[in-house]
Amino acid sequence: MTEFDRLSGCIDWIDVSFVERERTPAWAIRVGIRRHFSGTSTRDASQHLEELGVHRSHVTIHNGVHKAE
């Protein structure tokens, strides 16, 4: 799968089985990871999630990205 296909399609390809606690909805984790993979910073991804009503720090997104890789 090319990177363009991963970023332009749905977010279901992102495996979030690493999540131990469910403080953050799975869809929000996927959106944050996808935003970061598309080239935005973790701070920008955090701000995007805040616009969607999910308040998480950039550090949380950073940790999720590294756990998902």
Secondary structure, DSSP 8 states (H G I E B T S, - for coil): --HHHHHHS-STTS--TT--S-SS-HHHHHHHHHHHHTT--HHHHHHHHHHTT----HHHHHHHHHHH-
